[in-house]
Amino acid sequence: DTAVSQTPKYLVTQMGNDKSIKCEQNLGHDTMYWYKQDSKKFLKIMFSYNNKELIINETVPNRFSPKSPDKAHLNLHINSLELGDSAVYFCASSRGHTLNTEAFFGQGTRLTVV
Amino acid sequence: AQSVTQLDSQVPVFEEAPVELRCNYSSSVSVYLFWYVQYPNQGLQLLLKYLSGSTLVKGINGFEAEFNKSQTSFHLRKPSVHISDTAEYFCAVESGKLTFGQGTILTVHP
């Protein structure tokens, strides 16, 4: 009965490829996020969507494009993958668009670009 | 702009010993403060949070943290750790968006 689920859990791909990571939450939350955790374990927000609308868009290359078909899903599409994109990507959701309520995280997708 | 600094990247302790994981933050506005825990190969889960009120906050698994506004700190403590507390702990501050510290790896030895 997973609250926030991401697929795939592991993704190994070659430079230049295009890939997508899917995220779904069954908590009825209005807000979803994508975070990137780099090799030094530093977690940084990438995007935030509230009711399918983009509300936070940090300095992220245009190759990264989030898509929210409905408020239960926030997928991350990455074009022309680069070595530096290798990281663990976490999806999260919360009830509101300020996180003074708990954020629930997925298990992460470990992306390795070779 | 807000930032979070976790002063120790790794903290090794023996089982049943007390532990303190340090966190300092900077922000020009009022903030909410959180501690998250990440067990191996898992996502983050909330340990505790400070929103307002009492500066001593109790969380799950026997952890607590104290908000000190004058020192801009939110240190995490547990009086007696277990092997199962081995994990990475992230301090976070939120004032519009959530900003995480670099994480502290707590390793509990038997």
Interface residues (C-beta under 8 A of the other chain):
Chain A: V4 Y33 Y35 K40 K41 F42 L43 K44 I45 S48 I56 F90 A92 T98 L99 N100 E102 A103 F104 F105 G106 Q107 G108
Chain B: Y32 F34 Y36 N41 Q42 G43 L44 Q45 L46 K49 L51 E88 F90 E94 G96 K97 L98 T99 F100 Q102 G103
